[in-house]
Amino acid sequence: MSVHNGAVTLRAAINSLLWQTFTDWELVIVNDASTDATSQICRQFRDCRIKVIDELQQKGLAARLNQCVEQARGKYVARMDADDIAYPKRFERQVRYLEAHPDIDLLGHGALLFTGSGEVVGLYPTAERHEEICRRPWWGFPLAHPTWMGKRSWFTQHRYDDHLRKGQDQELLLRAWRTSRFACLPDCLLGYRVGKVSSLKSIIGRGHYCCSLLSQVHDRKSAELLIRGVFVHGLALARDVVLDLMDISGSKIRQSLGAPNAKEVEQWREVFGRSQEFAS
């Protein structure tokens, strides 16, 4: 976990790891030059499984995640942001699957998107099998970054691009999908906090992704992927700019989100309520 000025949400995120039913884990937190109470909050947790690294120079998410992987000692590496909330059985379910499927390098799972107040926004789009996840590489991969758990050897071999400030996860998947095996559990095992998506962030993220497609052009097929990518991301970017100009916010409009059923909503309310009790 890398965190920069995450004092408002960090306590709930860490507590959601402490309640995991799978207990054989370590948490490596890199405090990326925070100027709020992030460092003090990290050190309030008296758990020998939590390792905190304070850095004075801000380097960004990609560089700090590479640093986390270098510090990790486990067989698997799991990702989570400092404003998300893990469900109690997340680690248990993912470890069990990876142990049963040694051919899988990286495993995601379903995620419920929520706002700061806990309001349900929708379900993150997912696909279960590698072929489905990688069906449209010119557009992206339905594998939510905070849900990742994979072999530490895979993360060591496929490092994040330190130069990217947005879209580091999708760029990594684009580089690795041809020689890797991905999978995704269909069940929601994480609450994924979302905010307003600005057109500036959209420009940066989509621009980086198209540049990544360009860097991989080496034959006719990869050139076709580039053309498709530039076309669909260009259309999506135009949509995002129009929404901003019309002052229309919300992830529902910008993404093809699924609608959670009553059981999933009830489960989320229980998890969110518990996280707020722990964080208080």
N, C-alpha and C positions, 0 to 999 in steps of 0.2 A: 504494500500500500504506500503510495506517494501522496503527500498532503501539503498543500500550501494554503494557509489561512483557513483552516477547516474547523475552527473551534466550535462553531455553532452545531455542527452535525457529527463531529468525530466521536464523541462519547457513545452515541447510539450505535454507530458503525462498529466500534470495537466490542461493545457489549454483545452485539449480535454474533460475534465470533466466540465469545466466552460461553455462550449457551449452546454451542454446537454439540450434537450427540457424538460426533467423532472428535476425540480429544487429543490425539497424537499429532499436534501441529505446532508450528512456530509462526509468529507474526513479525515480519520485518517491516517497520515503518520508517520511511525516509521523510523527515520534515524538511521540505524544500524551501528554506529561508523564510519561514512564516514570520509575520510581524504581530500576530495576535497571540492568544493563549494556547495555541496548538501544542507547544512543547510541554507546558505545565500539565495539560490534560493527559497527554501520553504517559507522563510519569506518575499520574495518580493511580495507575493500574499496577498493583503489586502481583504480577504474574510472571514467573520465570520464562514463560514461553514468548513473551513480548520483548522484542529488541527495537530500541529507538535510536535512530541516527539523525542528529541535528546537523544540517548543512547551512552555512552562512551565505552561500551564493546560489541564487535561483537558476536552475538549469532546465526546468520543465519536466513534464511527465515522462517522456520517452527515455531521457537520460537517467532519471531516477528509478524507473522500472528495471532498466538494465543493471543498475546498482543493486537493486533488491535481489535480482536473480543471482548475481555474483555472491551475495551474502547468504542466500538460501542453502540449507543443508538437506532438505527433504528429497524424496524420490519425485514428488510432484510439486508444481508451483500453481497456486491459485491467485486469481486477481480479484480485487474489489476496490472501489473508490471510497473515499472518506466520507461521502454523503449517502451511501447506499446501506441497505439493511439486509443481511443474510437470514434466510429461514433456518431454523434449528437443524434440519437434516441435510443441508446443502453439502457439506464436506463428506458426510457418510455416503450419500447417494453417488456422488461423483467418484470417490475413491473406489467404491464397490464396482462401479461400471468399468473404470480404467483397469482395475485388477483383473476383471473378467474379459477384457478386450485389449490385450497388449499391443494390437496393431494400431490402436487409436493414439495419435499424438496429442490432440487437443480436444477437449470436451467442454461444451457450453451447456446451458439449460434455459428453460423459460424464465422470463422476468416480467414482473408487473411494474408498469411505469406509474409514478406518483408525484404529486407536487409537494412542496414543503410542508403543507398542512396535513398531508396524508391522503389527500383526495386521489382517487383512482383515475388515471388517464386512459389506460388501455394495456394491452399485452404486446410486448415486443415481438415482431415477426420472427418466427423460427422455422427451421427445417431440420429434420433428424439425421438423415444420412449424408455422407460426404458428397455424393453425387448431387443431392438436392441443394446442399449448402453452396456448392460451387457451380450451380447451374448457370448463373449470370455474372461471371467475373467482371464484366465491363461495368456493371451497376454496383456491385458490392456483395458482401457475404452476411447473411442473416445469423450472426453469431455475436451476441452482445458482449462487449469487452469485459464488463465487470463480472460476467458469469464464467470466465475461462478458468479451467484447470487442465494442466497438461504436464507432460514429462519435463522435468528440469533440463534434461539433455536437449530437448527440442527448443526450449527457450534460449539455451546457451548457443545452439547452432543458428537460430533465427532471432537475432537481436533486433530491438526496436531501432528505428532510424533517429539518432539523437538530434538531427537537424529539423525534424518535423514538430510543429506546435499543435497541429490538429490532424485528426485522421490517422494517428500512428498505428492503430490496431488494424484498420482496413488495408493499409499499405503493407503491413507485415503479412496478412493473410494472402494478399495478392502475390507477394513474392514467394510464399511457401506452399500454396495449395497444390501445385503440380507434383510435388515430392513428399507431401504429407497426407495424413488421414485425419479428418475432422468428424465429429459427431456432436449431437445435441440431445439432451434429455428433454422431453416435451413438458414436464411439469415445472410450475413456477417455484423457484427456490431462492429468489432474491427480489427485493424491492429496489427499483432503479429510479433514482430521483431525477426529474427533468425540469428544465426551466424554459424560458422563451428562447427560441432559435432565431438568432439575428441573421440578416442577409450577409453581414460581414463574415461571421463564422462559416456560413454556407459557402461563400466565395472561397475562403481559405481551404476548407476541407475538400470541396469538390475540385478545386484547382490542383491541390496536391495529389488527389487520386488520379486525375487525368494525366498529370506529369509522370506518375508511377506507371500508368499504362503505356505512355510514350517511351519510357526508359526500357520497357520490355519488348518493344517491337523488334523482331528479328526475321519474321517471315510474313506471308500473306495472312495467315490466320490471326497472328497477334496484331497485325495492322487493322484487321476487321474489328477486333476487340476495341482498339483505340477509337476507331470511328464511331462505333456504337456507344462507347463510353462518353465521348465528347458530346454526342447528340443528346443522350438521355440526361446527363448531368447539366448540360446547357439548358434544357427545358425545365428541369427541376430548379435550377438557379433562378431562371426567369420567374417561375412561380413564387419562389421565396421572396424575391424583390418586390413583386406585386403585393404579396401579403403584408410585407413591412410597410409599403406605401399606404396601404389601406388600413394599417394599424390592426391587423388581424393576427393574433398570437395563438399559440397552442400547438402541441405536437400532433393532435388528432388530424388536423388539416394537412400537415406536412408529411405524415407517414401513414402507411397502410397498417394501422394498429388493429389488433384483434380485440374483441369485447370479452372481458372475463365473465364467467358464469357466477351464479350466486355462491357456490362453494368457494371459489377462488377469492371472491370479494370478502367473504366471511373470514377465510384464513388470513388474508392480508390485514384485516382490521385487528385480528388477534395479535399478529406479529408486530404491527405498528404500535398498538397500544402497549404491548410489553416493552418495546424499545424505548418508548417515552417514559415509562416507569423506571426503567434501568438508568436512563440518562438524566433523570431529575436528581 
